[in-house]
Amino acid sequence: QRLALDSTLPAWFALQLDGDVVAVALALALAVGFFCSLVPTLRTARVNMALTLKEAAGPASGFKVGRFHRMLVVVQVGLSCALLVPAGMLVKGIERSTCFAVLYDLAQVVTAQITLKQPITEAAARAQFRRLLLERLRALPGVAALALSDRNPADNGLGLPLDLDGITSANPAGAPWGIREAVSPDYFQVLHTPAVEGRAFTERDGPSGERVAIVNESFARRHWPDRSALGRRLRANAMGGREEPWSTVVGVVRDLPMQGARSSRSPAGYYVPLSQASPTKETILADVRGEPGLLAKALPDVIRELAPTIPVNAIQTVAASVQEQLSVPRAIGSLACLFGACALGLAALGIHGIAAHAVHQRTREFGIRLALGATRRNVLALVLRGGAAQLALGLVGGGLLGWMLSRPLISTLSAKVVAGGSEIYALVGLLISSAVALALWIPARRATKV
């Protein structure tokens, strides 16, 4: 049993430091630092000290900021852009593919999963247990509505090929398809989703009653766009096995998420009475007024009194279920953004270092320009203009590389990301340009004070 209502990460997603990983990281950092300092050390050892002592040879005494260092700036900017673009796409894809519209408060609906297959095997005994369970739970304080379903609202539904009375498809691949969910009569009351046409399920829709179904608006629009769905018949395709009886559509409800918390789509789906489906696992849903934790603690005791052998697990709110499903994608997205931000920070530091060295080497030139009438704004623009070309080349190259890296990522995320991808490129370009401008502005500002 799990009573925590604020779980954020599943138990298997454990983040902890590993000694071997830390040791390798430190060794690599030391090696990189050593080899990066080796080049300027060797250059310094070959400096002609006689020329260095002469004032006229000042600029030639150090290593010049030449083509290699300018290309290094371009590469740093490009790699930062190539990392930030896929990271932005990932975060935006997770955000867009995990937001779905509901009519109820996710934090006020408590769910719990029970298994009836082994403890209670007969259909009549299951129906009796359900009736007693709902009666006992409704008597608990704070319970406004109560229902049963064969799945948690945050979990994926069961997609089935369908037969629709009066609709035939010559292509088997294009046969009607929909997600099925078995629910008790008060299910739509718990989720604050009244029928927009027809009626909801009642207690009369039992095992011996007429087979009925309720479809969502997406299902009705897809299969009966020009007429009412009420009175139409459907059944799950037997696929060569025993045919199921036809169910008559008695109601139409607004779309509810039926493909889990990671999908923003409203799929075509339909509902059947729980008593006519007899699933092996069932989920209790309670609309709570007050503190959800109180019901979560009382619920196992009620079930244990009615049937001690029935296992109960996953006691949490729908909000906690959604957070649990989204925790890993959000953690991956956060790590991607962290890596991109680290790359951008390193690039900004490197650009600042190269620009500062270039400004130091051109100190006399700036002094002469100022003495001959140049304004401080001219000197500032001169330094910034030198980095603008490198920034532009880096953004173009990094944008292309980021686009290539993002293609396989976008294919696994929501299609809405493609439509809004330009926002990511604009945001990444603005972020990198701001970081580079700041890195160049500091030494450029120093140059104006010569």
Helices and strands as residue ranges (DSSP letters): H 19-45, H 49-52, G 55-57, H 67-97, G 106-108, E 109-115, H 123-138, E 143-149, E 158-164, G 172-174, E 177-183, H 187-190, E 195-198, E 212-216, H 217-223, E 233-236, E 247-253, E 269-273, G 274-276, E 281-288, H 292-306, E 312-317, H 318-361, H 363-371, H 376-411, H 416-419, H 421-447
